[in-house]
Amino acid sequence: MLPPSVWADWDDERLLDLRLCDLDLPIVGSGLEDRIAELSQELEARGLVFRPHFWLSDEWFCPDGAPGIAIPFYLAHPRLARLELAQMLEVEGGTREWCLRILRHETGHAIENAYLLRRRRRRRELFGPTSLPYPDSYAPKPYSRSYVIHLDGWYAQSHPDEDFAETFAVWLTAGSDWRARYAGWPALRKLGYVDRVMRGIAGRPPLVRTRRTPDALPSLRRTLRWHYQRRRQHYRVDERDSYDRSLRRLFCDASGDTGRPSAAAFLSRIRREVRRRVQRWTGEYQYLIDQVLADLIERCRKLDLRLAGTQEEAKLEFTTLLTAQTMTRLHHGRHRVPL
């Protein structure tokens, strides 16, 4: 295994030829240590004695039957986070708040495993059976009020287990004021159930205590190059590259900013008007158009793009782009979110 002092200065091409198991990466001493400590404080504030165990792997996950959480390796070192950004166009969990959101979600899975909560009849009635097969992708309904909203992509709608984990994450988040936020939503019944269950297990030790760490980093012998080739294909990163090029042609980046308005703020302001126009042109459902629109706005925000010309020109050109992207997703099934 090679410590960061050996490979931290390598360029991307050389780094991609390293195997995952060659990366000598501890959680202790990394930025992850503070995030895990924050999660522990949130659990303590709720009276829960349960603490998941953690290890590094190639992605976020909580294995079936184990009360622990795998964290992707790139979050343990800034050089690997830069490689992740170059390969995947974003660093999932790369900010403090984003990392905590995912940790709360995965803790929802881990606590279900620790206390065998999936066996409870009311849990199955409210969220659905764990035995339901995981789909390769799902088509979310953004306006559904039967699910909480925590992670991007309306992730609670993908599977009953994800619905529980997302509901737990909202419940755990300090200051979320979930009773007021979800008042009148069917999802409030799920939150009330999680609240009652968590109060019931507060102070009680977990029933399942295995410390299994499947797919731990030292066991992964594939190269970073193979790892990213597979992930780029699965998440259609090359298409997102094209997506970004289209936005960069329409807007300009912040490096040449002379007080120009933010593209994301501009698009948020004209969102309803543009959505109505595209719906009239295409005849497609509003939720699909809104999903594409939300993705475009989020990419503008992450790329820190600005208006390049007049607002009227930008509105017309963006409406054309949104129409094209909506039809592309419709005809290629890209309105479905890959899991």
C-alpha positions in Angstrom: 0.0 0.0 0.0 1.2 3.5 -0.9 0.8 6.4 1.5 -0.4 9.8 0.1 3.1 11.2 0.3 3.9 8.9 -2.6 1.0 9.6 -5.0 -0.4 13.0 -3.9 1.7 14.9 -6.5 1.0 12.5 -9.4 -0.9 13.7 -12.4 -4.3 12.2 -13.2 -3.1 9.7 -15.8 -0.5 8.2 -13.5 -2.9 8.1 -10.6 -5.5 6.3 -12.6 -3.2 3.3 -13.0 -3.1 2.8 -9.2 -5.3 0.0 -7.8 -7.8 1.0 -5.1 -6.1 -1.4 -2.7 -2.8 0.4 -3.2 -4.3 3.6 -1.5 -3.2 3.8 2.1 -6.1 5.8 3.4 -7.2 6.0 7.0 -10.4 7.8 8.1 -8.7 8.9 11.3 -7.0 12.2 10.6 -9.0 13.0 7.5 -11.8 15.5 7.1 -14.2 12.6 7.5 -13.4 12.4 11.2 -15.1 15.7 11.9 -18.2 14.8 9.9 -18.6 11.5 11.7 -18.2 13.3 15.0 -21.0 15.6 14.0 -23.2 12.7 13.2 -22.5 11.1 16.5 -23.5 14.3 18.3 -26.8 14.4 16.4 -27.5 10.8 17.4 -26.6 11.6 21.0 -29.0 14.6 21.0 -31.8 12.2 20.1 -31.0 9.9 22.9 -29.8 7.1 20.6 -26.9 5.0 21.8 -26.4 3.3 18.4 -23.4 4.4 16.4 -22.6 2.9 13.0 -19.1 1.7 12.2 -17.3 3.1 9.1 -14.9 2.0 6.5 -13.6 3.2 3.1 -14.8 1.6 -0.1 -15.5 2.6 -3.7 -18.9 4.2 -3.1 -21.5 5.1 -0.4 -23.5 2.1 0.9 -24.8 0.3 3.9 -24.7 -3.5 3.4 -27.7 -5.7 4.1 -27.7 -6.9 7.7 -24.8 -4.8 8.9 -25.1 -1.7 11.0 -22.2 0.1 9.3 -21.5 2.6 6.5 -19.1 2.4 3.6 -17.7 5.8 2.6 -16.1 6.5 -0.8 -12.3 6.7 -0.7 -12.1 10.1 -2.5 -13.4 11.8 0.6 -10.4 10.8 2.6 -7.9 12.9 0.7 -8.1 16.2 -1.3 -6.0 14.8 -4.2 -8.5 12.0 -4.7 -11.4 14.5 -4.4 -9.9 16.5 -7.3 -9.6 13.3 -9.4 -13.3 12.5 -8.6 -14.3 16.0 -9.8 -12.3 15.6 -13.0 -13.8 12.2 -13.7 -17.4 12.6 -12.5 -17.9 16.4 -12.7 -18.8 16.5 -9.0 -17.7 15.2 -5.7 -20.7 13.5 -4.0 -20.5 14.4 -0.3 -17.7 16.8 -1.0 -19.0 19.6 1.2 -19.8 19.5 5.0 -23.5 19.7 4.5 -23.7 17.3 1.6 -21.6 14.7 3.5 -23.8 15.0 6.6 -26.9 14.6 4.5 -25.6 11.3 3.1 -24.3 10.1 6.5 -27.8 10.7 8.0 -29.4 8.8 5.1 -27.0 5.8 5.4 -27.4 5.8 9.2 -31.1 5.3 8.5 -30.3 2.0 6.7 -27.8 1.1 9.4 -30.2 1.6 12.3 -32.8 -0.5 10.5 -30.2 -3.3 10.4 -29.1 -2.8 14.0 -32.7 -3.0 15.4 -34.3 -5.3 12.8 -36.9 -2.6 12.1 -37.8 -4.0 8.7 -39.5 -6.9 10.3 -42.1 -4.6 12.0 -45.6 -4.8 10.5 -46.3 -1.1 10.6 -43.0 -0.3 9.0 -43.9 -2.5 6.0 -47.4 -1.0 5.8 -46.1 2.6 5.7 -43.0 2.2 3.6 -43.5 -1.0 1.7 -41.7 -4.4 1.7 -37.9 -4.6 1.7 -38.2 -7.6 -0.6 -39.3 -5.4 -3.4 -36.5 -5.6 -6.0 -34.3 -2.6 -6.5 -34.9 -1.1 -10.0 -32.0 -0.1 -12.2 -33.6 3.3 -12.4 -36.7 5.1 -11.4 -39.0 7.9 -12.7 -39.7 10.2 -9.8 -42.8 12.3 -9.3 -41.5 15.6 -8.0 -44.9 16.8 -6.8 -45.8 13.8 -4.7 -46.3 14.6 -1.1 -46.1 11.0 0.0 -42.4 11.2 0.4 -40.0 13.5 2.2 -37.3 15.4 0.3 -33.8 15.1 1.6 -31.2 13.9 -1.0 -31.4 15.1 -4.6 -33.5 13.2 -7.2 -36.5 12.6 -5.0 -34.5 9.6 -3.8 -37.1 8.5 -1.3 -39.3 7.4 -4.2 -36.7 4.8 -5.5 -37.4 2.0 -3.1 -39.1 1.3 0.3 -35.8 1.1 2.1 -34.6 4.4 0.6 -38.0 5.9 1.7 -37.3 4.9 5.3 -33.7 6.1 5.2 -34.7 9.5 3.8 -37.5 9.8 6.4 -35.1 9.0 9.2 -32.6 11.5 7.8 -35.2 14.3 7.8 -36.2 13.3 11.4 -32.5 13.3 12.6 -31.6 16.7 11.1 -31.3 19.3 13.8 -33.7 22.2 13.2 -35.5 20.6 10.4 -38.9 21.4 12.0 -40.4 18.4 10.1 -43.8 18.7 11.8 -44.3 22.2 10.3 -42.5 21.5 7.0 -44.6 18.4 6.2 -47.9 19.5 7.7 -50.7 18.2 5.5 -48.5 15.8 3.6 -49.1 12.0 3.7 -45.3 11.8 4.4 -46.0 13.2 7.9 -47.4 9.8 8.9 -44.1 8.2 8.1 -42.2 10.9 10.0 -44.5 10.4 13.0 -43.8 6.6 12.9 -40.0 7.1 12.8 -40.3 9.5 15.7 -42.2 6.9 17.8 -39.9 4.1 16.9 -36.7 6.1 17.7 -38.1 7.2 21.0 -38.8 3.5 21.7 -35.3 2.4 21.0 -33.6 5.4 22.6 -31.1 4.2 25.2 -31.3 0.6 24.1 -28.3 -1.2 22.7 -28.5 -2.6 19.1 -29.6 -6.2 18.5 -27.2 -6.7 15.7 -23.5 -5.9 16.4 -21.6 -7.4 13.5 -18.6 -5.3 12.4 -18.5 -6.6 8.8 -16.8 -4.3 6.3 -17.7 -5.7 2.8 -15.8 -4.3 -0.2 -13.3 -2.5 2.1 -10.7 -0.6 0.1 -7.8 -3.0 0.8 -9.9 -5.8 -0.9 -10.5 -3.9 -4.2 -7.9 -4.9 -6.7 -9.3 -3.0 -9.7 -7.5 0.2 -10.9 -8.9 3.7 -10.5 -9.1 3.8 -14.3 -11.4 0.8 -14.5 -13.4 2.1 -11.6 -14.1 5.5 -13.3 -14.7 4.0 -16.7 -17.5 1.9 -15.2 -19.0 4.8 -13.2 -18.8 7.3 -16.1 -20.7 4.9 -18.2 -23.3 4.1 -15.5 -24.0 7.8 -14.7 -23.7 8.9 -18.3 -21.0 11.4 -17.5 -20.0 12.0 -21.1 -23.6 13.2 -21.8 -23.3 15.5 -18.8 -20.1 16.8 -20.4 -22.1 17.7 -23.5 -24.7 19.2 -21.2 -22.1 21.5 -19.6 -20.8 22.6 -23.0 -24.2 23.6 -24.1 -24.6 25.7 -21.0 -21.2 27.3 -21.4 -22.1 28.3 -25.0 -25.2 30.0 -23.7 -23.7 31.6 -20.5 -20.2 32.8 -19.5 -18.2 31.7 -16.5 -17.5 33.9 -13.4 -13.8 34.5 -14.4 -14.9 37.3 -16.7 -17.7 38.5 -14.4 -18.2 42.3 -14.4 -21.2 42.3 -12.2 -23.3 40.1 -14.6 -26.3 38.3 -13.0 -26.0 34.7 -11.9 -27.4 32.3 -14.6 -28.9 30.1 -11.9 -30.7 33.1 -10.3 -31.9 34.3 -13.7 -33.3 30.8 -14.6 -35.0 30.5 -11.3 -36.7 33.8 -11.9 -38.0 32.9 -15.3 -38.7 29.2 -14.4 -42.5 29.2 -14.5 -42.7 31.2 -17.8 -40.2 28.9 -19.6 -41.7 25.8 -18.2 -45.2 26.8 -19.5 -43.7 27.6 -22.9 -41.9 24.3 -23.3 -45.0 22.4 -22.1 -47.0 24.1 -24.8 -44.4 23.4 -27.4 -43.8 19.7 -26.5 -47.1 18.6 -24.9 -45.1 16.8 -22.3 -45.9 16.4 -18.6 -44.8 19.3 -16.4 -42.9 17.1 -13.9 -40.5 15.9 -16.6 -39.8 19.4 -17.9 -39.4 20.6 -14.3 -36.8 17.8 -13.6 -34.7 18.8 -16.6 -35.1 22.5 -15.7 -33.9 21.8 -12.1 -30.9 19.9 -13.4 -29.9 22.7 -15.7 -30.2 25.3 -13.0 -28.2 23.2 -10.6 -25.4 22.8 -13.2 -25.4 26.6 -13.8 -25.0 27.0 -10.0 -22.2 24.5 -9.7 -20.4 25.9 -12.8 -21.0 29.5 -11.5 -22.2 30.7 -14.9 -23.3 34.2 -15.6 -25.5 35.9 -18.2 -23.5 36.7 -21.3 -25.9 38.8 -23.4 -29.3 40.3 -22.8 -32.0 38.7 -20.7 -34.3 38.4 -23.7 -31.7 36.6 -25.8 -30.8 34.3 -22.9 -34.5 33.5 -22.3 -35.1 32.5 -25.9 -31.9 30.5 -26.3 -32.5 28.7 -23.0 -36.1 27.8 -23.9 -34.7 26.2 -27.0 -32.1 24.3 -25.0 -34.7 23.2 -22.4 -37.0 21.9 -25.2 -34.2 19.9 -26.8 -33.0 18.4 -23.5 -36.6 17.5 -22.5 -37.2 15.6 -25.8 -33.8 13.9 -25.5 -34.6 12.6 -22.1 -38.1 11.5 -23.1 -37.0 9.5 -26.1 -33.9 7.9 -24.5 -35.5 7.2 -21.1 -33.2 9.7 -19.4 -35.9 11.1 -17.2 -35.3 8.0 -15.1 -32.7 8.3 -12.4 -30.0 5.6 -12.4 -29.4 3.8 -9.1 
